[in-house]
Amino acid sequence: MTATITTINEKHEAFQRLADSRTNRVLKQLKLISNLSNRSTYDYNEHEVAAMLEAIEMGVIALRASFARKLNTPMFSVANSKVRV
């Protein structure tokens, strides 16, 4: 039983470590993208900005869906089944 708890703790610690690192990397990249809004350095149009933001938003939607599928997976239980014969 201790091995399972250790494994769960190790998995959670790995998740936290990687989530922190990867989230901070994404935030840094978003900051770099925001630097592109400087009109004195870059030229862009509404379509380009909309396309870029849509791609980022779709990525976030896919990320949310990935976690939602894993967190909300229903578990079957015969005892809780509403089907009666």
Summary of the structure (lengths in Angstrom):
residues: 85
radius of gyration: 21.5
end to end distance: 38.7
largest distance: 72.9
contacts: 134
relative contact order: 0.05
helix: 73%
strand: 0%
